[in-house]
Amino acid sequence: MKDLRDYMELHLCFDNEGREVEVLDVTQLEDNVFKIEENPVFTEKVSYGDVIKVRRMNDIAFYIDTVKKSKYKRYNWLLSREVVHSLELKQLKNKIGEWKGKSEQVFGGIFIVNLPANSPIDIHAEVQRVIDAAQK
């Protein structure tokens, strides 16, 4: 697994005006080609593991195209405070790592999971079990 120091921050824009800019950790593969190392929150055009091509202008990289789609499938939930702070969610995050997946929690309650596209895990059922347990 890479260390955070192996990544660089990219100011990535998904509109042509430069208004929707999100700062993402990426790995540079070529001059204008990057691998996304975290999930953007404000768009679903790209996700963790995608390889993208950009056009740079000043300090902003404008998204052009996805060169290669990720081998992961992305799932999102908005979780309550009780669920976010539950032992069950912590345990699920550990399981996701064991399943060769990745999880992120952003803005407190947004829970994002990336699992291999061919994973047999029913992540929706797993998250529902966490929600049910935390609300007891």
Buried (B, 14 or more C-beta within 10 A) or exposed (E): EEEEEEBEEBBBBBEEEEEBBBEBBBBEBEEBBBBBBBBBBEBEEBBBBBBBBBEEEEEBBBBEEBBEEBBBBBBBBEBEEEBBEBEBBEEBBEEBEEBEBBBBBEEEEBBBBBBBEEBEBEBEEBBEEBBEBBEE
